[in-house]
Amino acid sequence: MTNLGPIQAPLPEALTTFLAACAAAIGAGHVSVSAVDLADWSLCTFPWSGHPLAVLSPGTAEEAVACLRLAGLHGCPLHPVSRGRSWGLGSRRPPRDAVILDLSRLNRIIDIDATSGTVRVEPGVTFSQLQDELTAREIPFHVPSFGGPPSASVLANALDRGEGSGAFGDRFGQLWDLDVGLTTGERLRTGYGRFENARLAPVHGRPVGPLIEGLFSQASFGCVLSGCLGLAPTAQHGCYIAFEIGLSDKLPAFVEAFTGLIRDRVVDYHDAFFWDGAKQIASAGIAADLTQPPPPRAYEEWLATISISANHAMILDCKKAIVIQTLLPFCSSFTIDEDGEPGSRNSGLRGFSDGGNVTSCYWAKPALPDGPLNPDRDRCGFLWLCPVIPLDGVALARMAQLTQAAARQFDIFIMAGAEAATERACHGYVSFAWDRDVPGADAKAMAAHAMLMEAFTREGFHPYRPTLPATAAAAPSQGDWAAVVRRLRHALDPAGVLATGRVADL
Ligand SMILES: Cc1cc2nc3c(=O)[nH]c(=O)nc-3n(C[C@H](O)[C@H](O)[C@H](O)COP(=O)(O)OP(=O)(O)OC[C@H]3O[C@@H](n4cnc5c(N)ncnc54)[C@H](O)[C@@H]3O)c2cc1C
């Protein structure tokens, strides 16, 4: 039996031979081992031990496949990065020492089907690039907006099972017909793109037979070179309604009433967000800018933001009235934000991501920088925990309780929020923000993160999205899951070189 365990970092001679072969395949100018580049690629919002050994920047899908094949041939660990904006999840750091496969030059919007509302993109295509293209061509569809940086990769965010607002917010659920390169040198399409007449490829994602897209999500068992993404139809009218709920003991009644709105299809899941006071305060500015600190209770007050959109003003008005009437008895007050002019593309409800939320990474820094925000370069401490919470107010209140206990015990700033991801469950967003320049702050934050993750695991609130530390510390799975998935991985990446350490237990 071949050894399926993790491979070791390559010996320097093996790495040199591999890089020389890559330089012949993609051009020496696109292979970097410069100390300056490697230092830049090593930046992260938390301490981590895996290092980039070199950076390969292929310019085409064929060149990327050549690098993958050579990595398999030479047994050299390779870690794919599309845009590397995974701030708080791992930035551009590999789980273990590896050469980086930088896919940012693969930045073509290959095809837009304006009738069906689908798009085929390469991994380097960013949210702002796609939104600008859809707006310029007046296409009545959009990519659901999100709180992350607009310079992130649409495809990588979908592969990582990221989410945006609205009914099409489950990005992986809207992704199909992946073009995948393997370290064997093979290349395959997972959808109808594999047939001679590929007419169905942009409109239907589930061809007969086993569906294998899942093997490339949060796993990188292969490198995805492009994929087809379903876009959301852009509604003319929309608004946000924010409900002040109060302390976490008020969550159960509010969430129960809210769940009825989702079941009745008045509100879509991914349209409702719950925020604690810490997250609300950090959205408005950083700690250093506060003239006086808010009272401790303010950090623990919960708010729900519900977005509603419709193509007809009357439908919007009806939905608004039903939402307010249903939730009014369970909140202390509410406000309505009409969200710009009808039809404006500069709206979060119509695909515009402004990246404003990234300032929350700077909460503990002495000041915000003047130029573009880059939490890696600005030495922000930032780390997510992403637990799934049943869509039930008692469970949500428990998440709040555990989070506040950790914040108090470690005297660290933790923000908590959750988004209804289905009719039955929420995706929790718990983020830790600190200043990496303060001595001892890294160690304290990592200890608080480990403790809270353990508390969530004990509660059965397992994660839906990986961060490097959470994956490394994950509890072993029961039964034969790991053995079976290890064999699947071995079939796709026999040398075991691609993104090693990315999946817990493997
Ligand atoms: C303040 C803040 C708010 C945020 N809000 C949101 C939010 O609302 N919703 C949300 O979803 N995210 C959110 N994020 C998370 C983050 O912005 C995204 O996950 C971001 O999209 C990741 O960066 P990227 O797209 O450049 O992916 P990358 O960093 O390039 O890749 C992400 C992962 O996928 C793997 N990968 C990349 N490309 C490929 C490929 N082609 N084939 C195989 N594997 C690949 C990488 O190895 C890496 O592990 C937020 C982050 C911050 C800091």
The ligand as an SDF file (V2000), in Angstrom:
LIG
                    3D

 53 58  0  0  0  0  0  0  0  0999 V2000
  -14.2250   41.6420    7.7400 C   0  0  0  0  0  0  0  0  0  0  0  0
  -14.4540   40.4550    6.8580 C   0  0  0  0  0  0  0  0  0  0  0  0
  -15.7350   40.1160    6.4590 C   0  0  0  0  0  0  0  0  0  0  0  0
  -15.9610   38.9870    5.6830 C   0  0  0  0  0  0  0  0  0  0  0  0
  -17.2350   38.7020    5.2950 N   0  0  0  0  0  0  0  0  0  0  0  0
  -17.4740   37.6260    4.5390 C   0  0  0  0  0  0  0  0  0  0  0  0
  -18.8000   37.3160    4.1050 C   0  0  0  0  0  0  0  0  0  0  0  0
  -19.7500   38.0570    4.3610 O   0  0  0  0  0  0  0  0  0  0  0  0
  -18.9820   36.1820    3.3720 N   0  0  0  0  0  0  0  0  0  0  0  0
  -17.9500   35.3730    3.0360 C   0  0  0  0  0  0  0  0  0  0  0  0
  -18.1640   34.3760    2.3620 O   0  0  0  0  0  0  0  0  0  0  0  0
  -16.6870   35.6400    3.4180 N   0  0  0  0  0  0  0  0  0  0  0  0
  -16.4290   36.7360    4.1600 C   0  0  0  0  0  0  0  0  0  0  0  0
  -15.1400   37.0100    4.5390 N   0  0  0  0  0  0  0  0  0  0  0  0
  -14.0650   36.0350    4.2390 C   0  0  0  0  0  0  0  0  0  0  0  0
  -13.1690   36.3580    3.0340 C   0  0  0  0  0  0  0  0  0  0  0  0
  -13.2750   37.6460    2.5800 O   0  0  0  0  0  0  0  0  0  0  0  0
  -13.3910   35.4260    1.8800 C   0  0  0  0  0  0  0  0  0  0  0  0
  -13.3640   34.1060    2.2370 O   0  0  0  0  0  0  0  0  0  0  0  0
  -12.4760   35.6720    0.6810 C   0  0  0  0  0  0  0  0  0  0  0  0
  -13.3280   35.5140   -0.3990 O   0  0  0  0  0  0  0  0  0  0  0  0
  -11.2670   34.7130    0.5430 C   0  0  0  0  0  0  0  0  0  0  0  0
  -10.2750   35.2570   -0.2900 O   0  0  0  0  0  0  0  0  0  0  0  0
  -10.1120   34.8150   -1.8070 P   0  0  0  0  0  0  0  0  0  0  0  0
  -11.4400   34.8020   -2.4700 O   0  0  0  0  0  0  0  0  0  0  0  0
   -9.0820   35.6980   -2.3760 O   0  0  0  0  0  0  0  0  0  0  0  0
   -9.6660   33.2830   -1.7110 O   0  0  0  0  0  0  0  0  0  0  0  0
   -8.2210   32.6340   -1.5180 P   0  0  0  0  0  0  0  0  0  0  0  0
   -7.6200   33.1540   -0.2690 O   0  0  0  0  0  0  0  0  0  0  0  0
   -7.4340   32.7320   -2.7430 O   0  0  0  0  0  0  0  0  0  0  0  0
   -8.6200   31.0890   -1.3270 O   0  0  0  0  0  0  0  0  0  0  0  0
   -9.4460   30.6290   -0.2960 C   0  0  0  0  0  0  0  0  0  0  0  0
   -9.1560   29.1380   -0.0570 C   0  0  0  0  0  0  0  0  0  0  0  0
   -9.4900   28.3540   -1.2010 O   0  0  0  0  0  0  0  0  0  0  0  0
   -8.3550   27.6410   -1.7250 C   0  0  0  0  0  0  0  0  0  0  0  0
   -8.3730   27.8850   -3.1690 N   0  0  0  0  0  0  0  0  0  0  0  0
   -8.2710   29.1120   -3.7300 C   0  0  0  0  0  0  0  0  0  0  0  0
   -8.3840   29.0060   -5.0470 N   0  0  0  0  0  0  0  0  0  0  0  0
   -8.5350   27.6940   -5.3370 C   0  0  0  0  0  0  0  0  0  0  0  0
   -8.7050   26.9920   -6.5590 C   0  0  0  0  0  0  0  0  0  0  0  0
   -8.7760   27.6460   -7.7080 N   0  0  0  0  0  0  0  0  0  0  0  0
   -8.8230   25.6490   -6.5140 N   0  0  0  0  0  0  0  0  0  0  0  0
   -8.7920   24.9910   -5.3180 C   0  0  0  0  0  0  0  0  0  0  0  0
   -8.6550   25.6180   -4.1270 N   0  0  0  0  0  0  0  0  0  0  0  0
   -8.5220   26.9640   -4.1430 C   0  0  0  0  0  0  0  0  0  0  0  0
   -7.1470   28.3020   -1.0940 C   0  0  0  0  0  0  0  0  0  0  0  0
   -6.0940   27.3770   -0.9230 O   0  0  0  0  0  0  0  0  0  0  0  0
   -7.6810   28.8250    0.2220 C   0  0  0  0  0  0  0  0  0  0  0  0
   -7.6210   27.8200    1.1950 O   0  0  0  0  0  0  0  0  0  0  0  0
  -14.8780   38.1580    5.2930 C   0  0  0  0  0  0  0  0  0  0  0  0
  -13.5820   38.5080    5.6650 C   0  0  0  0  0  0  0  0  0  0  0  0
  -13.3550   39.6550    6.4260 C   0  0  0  0  0  0  0  0  0  0  0  0
  -11.9410   39.9890    6.7890 C   0  0  0  0  0  0  0  0  0  0  0  0
  1  2  1  0
  2  3  1  0
  2 52  2  0
  3  4  2  0
  4  5  1  0
  4 50  1  0
  5  6  2  0
  6  7  1  0
  6 13  1  0
  7  8  2  0
  7  9  1  0
  9 10  1  0
 10 11  2  0
 10 12  1  0
 12 13  2  0
 13 14  1  0
 14 15  1  0
 14 50  1  0
 15 16  1  0
 16 17  1  0
 16 18  1  0
 18 19  1  0
 18 20  1  0
 20 21  1  0
 20 22  1  0
 22 23  1  0
 23 24  1  0
 24 25  2  0
 24 26  1  0
 24 27  1  0
 27 28  1  0
 28 29  2  0
 28 30  1  0
 28 31  1  0
 31 32  1  0
 32 33  1  0
 33 34  1  0
 33 48  1  0
 34 35  1  0
 35 36  1  0
 35 46  1  0
 36 37  1  0
 36 45  1  0
 37 38  2  0
 38 39  1  0
 39 40  1  0
 39 45  2  0
 40 41  1  0
 40 42  2  0
 42 43  1  0
 43 44  2  0
 44 45  1  0
 46 47  1  0
 46 48  1  0
 48 49  1  0
 50 51  2  0
 51 52  1  0
 52 53  1  0
M  END
$$$$
